[in-house]
Amino acid sequence: MVAKPAPAEIPESPGAYMFRDHHGAVLYAGKAKSLRSRVNSYFARELAPRTRAMVDAADTVEWIVTDTEVEALLLEYGLIQKHKPRFNIRLRDDKSYPYLAITRSEEWPRATVMRGKRRRGNQYFGPYGHAYAIRQTLDLLLRTFPVRTCTNAKFGRHARAGRPCLLFHIERCSGPCVGEVTPEAYQVHVDGLADFLNGRSEEIVDSLRKEMQEASAALEYERAARVRDRLGAVERAMAKQEIASTAKEDFDLLAIEEDDLEASLVVLSVRNGRVTGRIASIVDKVEEVTTPELIGRMLRELYGDDRPPGEVLVQGLPDEPKVWEEWLERRREASVSLRVPQRGVKRRLLETAQANAREEFGRHRLRRAGDHNARARALRSLQEVLDLPEPPLRIEAYDISTIQGTDTVGSMVVMEDGLPKRGQYRRFRITGVVGQDDFASMEEVLTRRLSAYLRERARPIEERDKFAYPPSLLLVDGGAGQLSRAVKVVDSLGLEIPVAGLAKRMEEVYLPGRAEPVRIPRGEEALFLLQQVRDEAHRFALSYHRSLRGRRMVDSILDGVPGIGPERKKALVRKFGSVKRMREASVEELASVVPAAVAGQLHQRLHAAGSAVGAVSD
C-alpha cells in the first residue's frame, strides 16, 4: 500500500496526480483544484471499496502542478489516454464506434468507414451505431455524389490497367482512376457529400429539383430522369436522418442510466436540426463516482479528441460546470454552452434519449442474465466468494418495505439457475410487529416462510407443493443486524441453510461469524448476480407496499360515505381502480356503479378530500 506523503510535500495548487503500482504502471490518474486536499482524501479511514482497492494496490503517488483547473483537466485526459489506467472510468468499447470519413488529404478523396483514433487530414461524420448504417446511407448517396470508395491499392490497379471497376458502370463512382472526371468536378461531388452528411440536405434537394426542372424545360428528358433518380436517392437518405429541431442548429445531447456497477450512455449528435450521429455505450464504473462526476467523465471521453459542437446538452450538470465549459471551449476553439434543457423541443429530445438509455441498459442486463454460460459462471463465482458447499441453484432473497411503520410488508423473490422464478415470489403483510422495526419484521417473514417449509417437508411426497425444499442460499437485504435475525431463525428451526446479508455497497456481503463484510472483487460475475437479486427484491417489495398504501387510501375515503359497504367498495375499485380516477369521474359515471343519491354524496366527499390524496393513491 502506498505511504501517505507529508502534507507539506503536496502543493495546494491545481494539477493532476497519478497512483502507480510497484512495477511503475499507472493505476489511476485524476485532477484536482487543490492537490493537497485531493491526495490527502485517499488516506482517510473510510474509503469506498473500489477506491480502497486502488489505494491498496498502489505503491507510489506523484503529481504535476498546473496553473489552472482547466489545464489540470487537459493534463488528466492526456495521462489517461497515454497510460489507460485500470481504475479510471472509460467507455467500454474504447470509442471504437464507426465513423464515415472522407480522406481529404488524398489527391482523389474517398469515402470509407473508419474506427479508432482519428487521422490527420480526414473529415469525419457520425458516429453511427453500426457500420451497416453508414454503408446503407452511403449506397443511397453515391448516385448523387459519385466519389470513390475503393482502397488506394485497388485504385492504383485500375489506373494502371486503364479500366474502371463495376461501380463506375453502375453509376456509383465517377471514375477518377481513368480520368473520367476532372479534379474540379470531383471536388464538387466530395463537397456535396460532406454538406449532406453535415445536415445541409435541404439546399442539395433544392439544387437537384431546380436542375431537374431546367433539364425538363430544355426537353432533355434523359438528363432530367437521371437527376430525378439522384433526387430520390437523396430524399431516401434524408428519411434516415430524424428531424430533431426546426431550427438549423448544431448540438450534442448526453443521457445516462446507471446503477452501482455500470452505466448506459446515449449520445445524439444533431447537425442543422437533423440527427446525424448516435452512440449507445455501456460504461464500467471502476471508480466510485456520483452522477455529476460520471457526466464529467463522459464529457472527457467524448471530447478529449473530438471537437465539440457549440452546445452540449446534459441531463445534469457535472461538478464545476464552468471549468468543464471552459475546457470544451478550448477543445472547440470557440464558445460552447453546457446546460440542462428545461423546456421545449430539446427537453423532449433529452427525455427520448433518457428513455433510449434505459432501454439500452435493460437490454444489456437481460443479455447478461439470459446467457446460460454467464449464469453458470455467476453461480460458481458466488459459491467461491461466499465459500458455499455447492453452487446456489436456488436463491431466496428477502426485503422489508415500510414508511414510518405503516403498511410494513416483506417480499421473497426466488432465483433458480440464475433466473427469476416469478411464479414463486411471495408477499408477506407484517402482522406481529408494532411500529417500525425492520429486524423484527424480517424475523417474522423468515419464520413464516421456513416454518411453512418444515410443515411441507413433513407431508407425504406426493402432497408436497413447490416450497417443500429449502433454498441453497438465503439472502437478506441489510447488514449485520438483519443477518443476525436470519441466523437466529434458521438456527431456532434446526435448519442448515447458508445465509448472507447484502450491504448498501454492492461489493460488500455480510456472512455469519465475520465482523467485517466480504468484499467481492470487481469484475466477478457474482457481483452482477447479487445486484440482480437485490434489485428484484426491492422492486417486488415496493410494488406491494404501494398497493397496500393505495388500498388504505381508498378505504379511508369510502368508509365515510353513507351507503357504501364492502360490496359497493369492491365494485367501485373494480370500475375505477383508484381514488384519483374516481375523483375524475362525473356523478353520472359514479351512478353507474352505486345509486344516484350515494353517487352524489361520494362525489362531494372525493372533492372535499383534496387532490393530494388522489395523487398518492394512484
PyMOL commands that set and color helices and strands:
alter all, ss='L'
color gray80, all
select helices_A, chain A and resi 7-9+35-41+49-57+69-83+131-141+152-161+166-169+176-178+183-197+201-217+221-239+291-303+321-332+344-370+372-386+422-424+438-457+461-463+480-492+525-558+566-576+579-584+587-591+596-608+611-617
alter helices_A, ss='H'
color red, helices_A
select strands_A, chain A and resi 15-20+26-32+60-65+99-102+111-114+123-125+251-258+262-271+274-284+311-314+337-339+394-403+406-416+419-420+426-429+473-477+499-502+508-510+518-519
alter strands_A, ss='S'
color yellow, strands_A
deselect
rebuild
show_as cartoon
